[in-house]
């Protein structure tokens, strides 16, 4: 059994490496518009995966992660504007600032379910208002322009791919570790987890910082990608809703679901913005309700269901026939 599990883990690792390698070779085949769209999808992937560590693994559904995205973006923008540090260092500083800012919401971790969600909405909106009126930091309603980009769009593509791949790898490691089991226990019943020796406050605090840091780095890369950011975009409530939607569409609490949901979200969003700019949020709300009602695990759950049907219809009869043939041939 242990040997089979190791072989399966190696096979998944090889598939993951092969997919990343293929995506790294894609810029040579992509047009500029498609390249930019895929890069944006990578940034949203990283943000959705980071959000999923809190909303999916811990079970604390946050509607305030836009605050972390905005802090990471504006801190990185100031570092790039006022120093000659390399861009990756500026993005990392933005991520650390966002993670530290997230720790300010630590008292809300005592809340569970809808109470935590309501508190996160309040903190997110309060952050948006404060940073909108903080002219020195965000430029106020006029926003903030970054200096001329040091990286080309193609270089940002690779940085975005690296960030998304790193976030996905961390997600896989968390899920397959003892930490992942502890987080699932906290999500199921925080009081029962405490009774068996799991320190829920400590683990939730770590995940809050890690989630904020990854979302902040994503915000820093987003700022460099567009070259101009403003508070309503970076801190807006629709940004927080987007992170929730991406995770729910792909599969809340799954390893790869949020990344898949981010791809669908970005593609559909761009299409809807071009065709129905005044309706796209309403359409997304309807999509969210439909997924929650009919497929709680999103696209990941749909894939599992299709896999089980294929297994029941095609593979299981063949396995049964092979077993019967071996038994008939044995003395």
N, C-alpha and C positions, 0 to 999 in steps of 0.2 A: 504493500500500500504506500509506504513511504517512498519507494523507488518510483512508483507511478506518479506521485505528487511532484517529485523533483523533475521528472521528465516533462510533465505538463507545464511546470513553472519555466523550464528552459525554453519550451516551445513558445510560450507567451512572450518571453523576453526577446526571442529571435524575431517574432512577428513585430513587436514594438520597435525594435532597432531597424528592421527593414522598412517599416512605414515612415519613420523619421528620416531615414536615408533617402527614400523616394521623394518626400516633401522637400528635403534640402536640395534636390536636383531640379525641382519644379520651376524655379525662376527663369531658367533658360527657355521654357516653353510657354510662359504666361505673358499676356499683354499687360501694359502698365496698369490699366484699370483693374483687371483681375488680380494682379499682384498686390495692389493696395487693398482690395477687398479681402484677400486671404490674410494679409498682415493684420488687418483689423480683427478678423476672426480669431487669429492667434491671441491677440491681446484680450479679447473677450473670453476666450477659452481659459486663460490663466486666471482671470478674475472670477469666472464661474466655478472653477475647480477650488480656488481659495475660499469662496463663499460656501461651497459645499462642505468644507471641513467643519464649519459651525452649523450650518443649516441641515446638512444631511448626516454627518457622522455624530455630532453631539446632539442634534435635535433642537437647536436654538435658532429658529427661523428669524433672520434679521432683515428688516426693511430699511436699514440705515447704513449699509456698506458704501453708499455713494460718498459719505463723509470721508471714508478711508481712501477711496479712489481719488477724491479731490485733494486731500492733504498730500498724498504721494505725488500727484501731478504738479501741484504748485510748489512744493518744496524742491522737487527735481528741477523745475523751471528756474527757480531762484538760484540754485547751485550752478546751473548751466550759464545763467546770465552774469553771475558775479565772480566766477572763478574759471580757471582753465583745466579743471578736473575732467577726466574722460567721461563721456556720457554714461557708460555703465555704472561708474561710481556715483554719479548724480542720481541715477534711477535707484540704486541700492540705498542711498541716503534717504530718498523719498519713501522707499519701502519701510525702512527702519523708523522713520518719523510717523508713518501711518500706523505701524504696529504699536508704537508707543502711545499714539493718540487713542488707539483702540482700547488700551488698558484703562483709559479714563472711564470706560463704560463697564468696568469690572463689577461694580455693585449690582448692575442689572442682571448678572448671571444668577443671582439668587431667585429671580423670577423664572417661571416656566410657562410654556405654551403661549397662549394669546397675550398674556401679560408681558412677557419678554418682547414679543413682536410689537405691541403697542409702544413700549418704552423705546424700542429701537427706532420707530417712526418719529417719536418726539425728539430723540437725540439727533437723528439725521436732519430733520427740518430746522432744529435749533442751530446746528452747525452750518447749514446753508445760509441762514439769515446772518449769523455772525460773520462768516467769511465773505458774504456779499458786501457787507458794510465795512469790511476791513480793507480799505483801498490800497494800503501799502503792500499787503500780501497778495491780493488777488486782482488788483486793478479795479475793483468794484464792478459795476455793471458793464464797464468798457472792456473788461478782461485784461489778459496779459499776453504780450507777444514775446516769443522766444527768439534768441539770436539765430542767425543763419545756421541751418542744420549742418552738423559736422559729418553726419552719415547720409548716404544716399538711401533712397527708398528700398533698394535691393538689400543693403546692409541691415536696414531696420526689419526687413522680412526675416533675415536669419536670426536677429536678436529676438524677434517675436516668436519664431519657431522654437528657439532655445528656451525661452521663458515658459511657453506652453508645455514643451516636452519635460522640462524640469518639474513643473507643477504636477503634471500627470504621473511622473515617476515617484514623486513624494507621496502622492495620493495612493499609489499602489503599495508602497512600502508601509504606509500607515495602516492600510486595511489588512495587510498580511502579517502584521506584528501584534505583539501583546497589547500595545497601545491602542490599536484598532479595536480589539475585543473589549478593552476597558471603556472606550468611547461608546461602543454599541450598548454596553451595559448601562452607561449613564443615560443614553437616549431612551432605553427601554424603561428604566425606573431609577432615578437618581438616588432615592432613599435606599432602595435595595442594594444599589452599587456601593453606597457608603457602608452598609452593614457588612459587606464582604471585604472591606479594607481598601476600596478604591477611593482615592482622594479626588472627588468631583471638582471642588473649587480650583485645585492646582492644575488639573488637566484641562479644564475649560479655559483657564487663564492662558495656558500655553497655546492652545488652539486659537484663542482669540487673537493673540499676538501674531502667530504664524499666518492666520487668515488675513489679518490686516496688512501684514508686511507684503504678502504676495499681491493682494489687491492694490496696494500702494505702488509697488514696482510696475504693475500693469498701467496704473495711472501716469507714472512717469514716462513710460514708453509712449503712451497715448499722446502726452503733451509734445514729445519730440516728433511724433509722427505727423501731427497736424500743424505744429508751429505756432498755434494760437489757442488759448484756453480761456474760458470764462466761467464764473461760479455756477450759473444756472445749468450749464451743461455738465460740469464736473460733479456738483453737489446735488443736482436735481433729483427729486423723488422718482422720476421715471428711470433714472440710472439704477437706483436700488431695486426697483421693480424688474428691470432687465436682468439683473443677476439672479433673482428668484426665478424668473421665467426660464432662463437658460438651464438652470438645474432641474426644474420641474419638467420641462419639455424632454430633456435627455434622460432623466431618471434620478430623483432625489435620493441621496445617500449611496448611489452607485459610484464605482471608480471612474468609468469612462463616460457615463451619461452626461454630466455637465459639459464636457468638451464637445460631444456630439450635439447637444442642445445649443451650444454657442454657435456652431456652424449654421444650423438651421435658423437660429434667431437672426444672425447677421444677414444671411441671404434673403430671408423673408422680409426683414426690416427694410433693407434697401429697395426691395421691390415695392413694398407698400408705401414707403416714403415718396417714391417716384410716381405712383399711381393714385394713392389715397392718403395724402399727408394728414388730413384732418380725421381720419378714421382708424389709423393703424393701432393706436393704443386700445381703442374699443375692441378691435379684432383680436388683439393679443389677450385682452381680458376674457373674451369668449373662448379662445383657445385654451387658456389656463383652466377655466371652469370645466371644459370638455375633458381635458386630460385628467383632472382630479376625479371626475365622476366615472370615467370609463376605463382609464389606464393609469392608475396612480404611479406606476414606475416609468411612465413616459415611453420614449423610444426603446430604452433598455428592456422594459417589461414586454413591449411588443416583440422585440427580438427574441426574448426568452420563450414567449408563447409560440412563435413560429418555429423555433428550434425544437420545442417539445412535440409539436405536431409533425414535423418532419421525422423526428426520431420515432414517434409512435407509428407513423404510416409506412416508412421506408426502412429505417435501420433496425428497429426492434424485431420485425418479422425475419429479417435476414440473420440477425443474431440467434433467434430461436431456431431457424432452420439449420444453421451451422452447428449449434449445440446438439440438435437432434441427430444430425449426421454423424457427429463424433460419438455420440452414445450408441448409435446403431452399429458403428464400425468397431467399437471396443468389444473385447471378448467377455 
